[in-house]
Amino acid sequence: MTSRALTPPLIEELFPAQGSFFKQLFLVFVGVILIALFSQYSLTVGFIPVMLQSLIILFIAAIYGARLATITLFAYILLGGMGLAIFSGGVSGWGILTGASGGYIFGYLVASTVVGFLAQSGWDKKFNSSVYAMLIGHLLIYIPGLLWLRVFQNDWQATLELGLLPFLSGDLIKVLILGCLLPVGWKCVELSKKLLN
C-alpha cells in the first residue's frame, strides 16, 4: 500500500519560496500581518455576524500548506502572547491564551495544520472537497474552543449560546466563500500556465 505524496500548496505556484529561507520568512510575516488585521474586523450580512479571523486563517492554511501555515500560526500566537496587540480586539498577553477564548486560539493552530495538509492532498482543487476541508477546519477550531470555554461557564447551554450558536450562519458563509475561492485560484494558475506555454 503506497501513500499519496503531498503536492506543493497554491502559494508555491504564485510565489515560489521552497528552499528559500528568506522568502518563507517573508510569507510568514505577511501571514501574521493579515491574521492580525483580519482579527480586528467582522462583517454583518443581513443579521448574520461574519468573523473575519477564521476566514483568513483557513485561507492561509489552504494556500500555504501544512508546514508554512503551522509556522505562521505559531508565530502569530507567540507574538500575541509576548505582548504584541494582534489578537482579536487588539489585546495581547499570555493571559488571553489561558482565558476563555484560549481554546479557540489553540484550535486555530490545529485547524491550520490539518487544513494545510488536506489542501496539499488535493482537497482545495474542487468545490465539494474544499467545502469539506473548511468544515473540518471549523470543527477543529470549535472543539477545543468550546471545551475550554465550558470551564468558564456554568453549563453547556451557556457555553453553546456564547461560543457557537451566534456564529454558525456566518461560518457557513465563510465555508462557501473559501469553497469557491480555492478552486478558482487553481483554475487561474492552470489557465496562466496554458497561456504562457
C-alpha positions as CSV (number, residue, x, y, z in Angstrom):
1,M,0.0,0.0,0.0
2,T,1.5,3.3,-1.1
3,S,0.7,6.7,0.4
4,R,-0.1,9.6,-1.8
5,A,2.6,12.3,-1.8
6,L,1.6,15.8,-0.8
7,T,1.5,18.3,-3.6
8,P,3.0,21.8,-3.3
9,P,0.5,24.4,-2.0
10,L,-1.1,27.1,-4.1
11,I,1.3,29.7,-2.8
12,E,4.2,27.8,-4.5
13,E,2.6,28.4,-7.8
14,L,2.1,32.1,-7.1
15,F,5.2,32.9,-5.2
16,P,7.8,30.0,-5.2
17,A,9.5,30.0,-1.9
18,Q,10.5,26.4,-1.4
19,G,14.2,26.2,-0.4
20,S,14.5,29.9,0.2
21,F,14.6,30.8,3.9
22,F,14.0,34.5,3.4
23,K,11.1,34.0,1.0
24,Q,9.4,31.7,3.5
25,L,10.1,34.1,6.3
26,F,8.5,36.9,4.2
27,L,5.4,34.7,3.7
28,V,5.2,34.1,7.5
29,F,5.5,37.8,8.1
30,V,2.7,38.6,5.6
31,G,0.5,35.8,7.0
32,V,0.9,37.2,10.6
33,I,0.1,40.7,9.4
34,L,-3.0,39.5,7.6
35,I,-4.3,37.5,10.5
36,A,-3.6,40.4,12.9
37,L,-5.6,42.8,10.6
38,F,-8.5,40.5,9.9
39,S,-8.8,39.6,13.6
40,Q,-9.9,43.2,14.3
41,Y,-12.9,43.2,12.0
42,S,-16.1,41.5,11.3
43,L,-18.9,41.9,8.7
44,T,-22.6,41.8,9.1
45,V,-24.5,40.0,6.3
46,G,-28.1,40.9,7.0
47,F,-28.4,40.0,10.7
48,I,-25.5,37.4,10.4
49,P,-22.2,38.3,12.0
50,V,-19.2,37.0,10.0
51,M,-15.9,37.0,11.9
52,L,-13.0,37.5,9.5
53,Q,-10.4,35.9,11.7
54,S,-11.1,32.3,11.0
55,L,-11.7,33.2,7.3
56,I,-8.2,34.5,6.8
57,I,-6.6,31.7,9.0
58,L,-8.3,28.9,7.0
59,F,-7.5,30.7,3.7
60,I,-3.8,31.0,4.7
61,A,-3.8,27.4,5.8
62,A,-5.1,26.2,2.4
63,I,-2.8,28.3,0.3
64,Y,0.4,28.0,2.5
65,G,0.2,24.2,3.1
66,A,0.6,22.4,6.4
67,R,4.2,23.3,7.3
68,L,4.2,27.0,6.5
69,A,0.7,27.6,7.9
70,T,1.6,26.0,11.2
71,I,4.7,28.1,11.5
72,T,2.7,31.2,10.6
73,L,0.0,30.5,13.3
74,F,2.7,29.6,15.8
75,A,4.4,32.9,15.1
76,Y,1.1,34.8,15.5
77,I,0.3,33.1,18.8
78,L,3.8,33.6,20.1
79,L,3.9,37.3,19.2
80,G,0.5,37.9,20.6
81,G,1.4,36.1,23.8
82,M,4.6,38.2,24.1
83,G,2.6,41.4,24.1
84,L,2.0,42.5,20.5
85,A,-1.6,43.6,20.4
86,I,-2.6,41.3,17.5
87,F,-5.3,39.1,19.0
88,S,-9.0,39.8,18.3
89,G,-10.0,43.1,19.8
90,G,-6.4,44.4,19.8
91,V,-5.5,42.5,23.0
92,S,-2.3,40.6,23.9
93,G,-0.6,38.6,26.6
94,W,-0.3,35.1,27.8
95,G,-3.5,35.6,29.9
96,I,-5.5,35.6,26.6
97,L,-4.2,32.1,25.8
98,T,-5.3,30.8,29.2
99,G,-8.5,32.9,29.3
100,A,-12.0,32.0,28.0
101,S,-11.0,32.4,24.3
102,G,-7.7,30.5,24.6
103,G,-9.2,27.2,23.3
104,Y,-10.2,28.8,20.1
105,I,-6.6,30.2,19.5
106,F,-5.2,26.7,20.1
107,G,-7.9,25.4,17.7
108,Y,-6.6,27.8,15.0
109,L,-3.2,26.2,15.2
110,V,-4.6,22.7,14.9
111,A,-7.0,23.7,12.1
112,S,-4.3,25.4,10.1
113,T,-2.1,22.3,10.2
114,V,-4.9,19.9,9.2
115,V,-6.5,22.2,6.5
116,G,-3.0,22.8,5.1
117,F,-2.5,19.0,4.9
118,L,-5.8,18.5,3.3
119,A,-5.1,21.2,0.7
120,Q,-1.8,19.6,-0.1
121,S,-3.7,16.3,-0.6
122,G,-5.7,18.0,-3.3
123,W,-8.9,18.9,-1.4
124,D,-8.6,22.5,-2.4
125,K,-8.9,21.9,-6.1
126,K,-12.7,21.2,-6.2
127,F,-15.6,22.9,-4.6
128,N,-17.0,19.9,-2.7
129,S,-13.7,18.8,-1.2
130,S,-12.8,22.4,-0.4
131,V,-16.1,22.8,1.5
132,Y,-15.4,19.6,3.4
133,A,-11.9,20.8,4.3
134,M,-13.3,24.1,5.6
135,L,-16.0,22.3,7.6
136,I,-13.3,20.2,9.2
137,G,-11.2,23.3,9.9
138,H,-14.1,25.0,11.7
139,L,-14.8,21.8,13.6
140,L,-11.2,21.7,14.8
141,I,-11.5,25.3,15.9
142,Y,-14.7,24.8,17.8
143,I,-13.8,21.5,19.6
144,P,-11.0,22.9,21.8
145,G,-12.7,26.3,21.9
146,L,-15.9,25.1,23.4
147,L,-14.2,22.6,25.7
148,W,-12.1,25.3,27.2
149,L,-14.9,27.9,27.2
150,R,-17.0,25.4,29.2
151,V,-14.5,25.8,32.1
152,F,-15.6,29.4,32.4
153,Q,-19.4,28.8,32.1
154,N,-22.0,27.3,34.3
155,D,-23.3,24.7,31.9
156,W,-23.2,23.6,28.3
157,Q,-26.2,25.6,27.2
158,A,-24.5,28.8,28.2
159,T,-21.3,27.7,26.5
160,L,-23.0,27.0,23.2
161,E,-25.1,30.1,23.3
162,L,-22.0,32.2,23.8
163,G,-19.4,30.4,21.8
164,L,-21.2,28.5,19.0
165,L,-24.7,29.4,18.0
166,P,-24.2,33.1,17.1
167,F,-21.5,32.2,14.6
168,L,-22.8,29.1,12.8
169,S,-24.6,31.0,10.0
170,G,-21.5,33.2,9.4
171,D,-19.3,30.2,9.4
172,L,-21.4,28.6,6.7
173,I,-20.9,31.8,4.6
174,K,-17.2,31.6,5.1
175,V,-17.1,27.9,4.1
176,L,-18.9,28.6,0.9
177,I,-16.6,31.6,0.1
178,L,-13.5,29.6,0.6
179,G,-15.0,26.6,-1.1
180,C,-15.4,28.7,-4.2
181,L,-12.3,30.8,-3.9
182,L,-9.7,28.0,-3.7
183,P,-10.7,26.0,-6.8
184,V,-10.9,29.3,-8.7
185,G,-7.3,30.1,-7.6
186,W,-6.1,26.7,-9.1
187,K,-8.1,27.3,-12.3
188,C,-6.4,30.7,-12.7
189,V,-3.0,29.1,-12.2
190,E,-3.7,26.4,-14.8
191,L,-5.0,29.0,-17.2
192,S,-1.9,31.2,-16.8
193,K,0.3,28.2,-17.4
194,K,-1.5,27.4,-20.7
195,L,-1.3,31.0,-21.8
196,L,2.4,31.2,-21.1
197,N,3.2,27.9,-22.8
